[in-house]
Amino acid sequence: MEGQDFESFSKNEMMYFAIVKNVEIIGEAAYMLTNEFRDTHSDVEWRDIISMRHVLVHGYYQISKEEVWDTAKNNLPPLKTQIEQYLSEMEQQ
């Protein structure tokens, strides 16, 4: 999405569906984490991530492009940073 604005994003169906699919994958991965991991890493909004995945998979007709754009631009970058930090911590153990 680098260099994209909302207008170009909203017109690019391939990009839109690629992002939707990747958010679904992130949600499924969050769902597969143990409760213990999610509880000990409570700074991440795991329920929101999992809920977003459920809506995308089961209620995709309810999601607006604005919501997907907002998630991709504002929520995914900090989540990526947090996950990278968790992975680094796990490698050091």
N, C-alpha and C positions, 0 to 999 in steps of 0.2 A: 503493500500500500504506500510505500515511500513515494512521495511526490504527487500523490493523488489527493484530490479534494472530493467532497461529498458528491458533487455533480458528476464528475467522471466515474466515481465508484458506482453511483446509482444507475448509470447507463451501461456498465460493464457486467453483464450477467455472469460471465465466467468467474470474474473476481468475486462477485457477491456470493455465488454458490461455493466457491473454494473456501472463502472465509467461514461461511455457515458450516461447512463440513468440518473444518479444522476446529471450530468452537465446539461442535458435537464431540469430536474426538477428545478434546480437553475435558469436557464434561464427563465423558465415559471414563477417562483415566482417573479423574477426581473421585468418581463413584466407586472405582475399584480399590482405592486406598483404604487401608484399615481405619476403623474408627479411632484407634489409638493414635495413628499418625495424624489424622485430622484434628483430634483433640489437643495434641501436643504442638500443633502448628496452627493455632486458632487465629492467627493474624490474617489468614486467607479466608475469604468468604466462600467456603466449600459448598454450602447449601445453595448459594446463589449460582455458583458455577454449575452444579448438578441440575438445578431447576431450569437454568437456561438451556441445557442440553435436552431436557425432557420436552420443553416447549418447542425447540427447533425440530425435534424428531416427531413429536406427536401433534403439535399444534402449529406447524410451520406457517400455516395461512394467517396466523395471528401476529407474526413478527413483522415489524416494519424494517425497511432498509435503514432508517434512522437509528433504530436500536442496535442493529448489527454494526453499523458504522461507529456508533458510540462505544460499543463493547470493544471493537477492534482498535480504535484509536486511544481510548482512555483506560480500559481495564486490562487488556492483554499485555502491554509493555511492562507495567509494574508486576503483574503476575509472572511474567517470564523472568524478571529479575529475582523474585522471591524463590521460584523453582530452581533457578541456577544456584542460588545461595544454599538451598536445602541439599541439592546434589553435591555441592562442594563440601558441605559439612559431613555428608554421609561418606564421601570418599576419604575424608580425614580420619574417620573412625576405624 
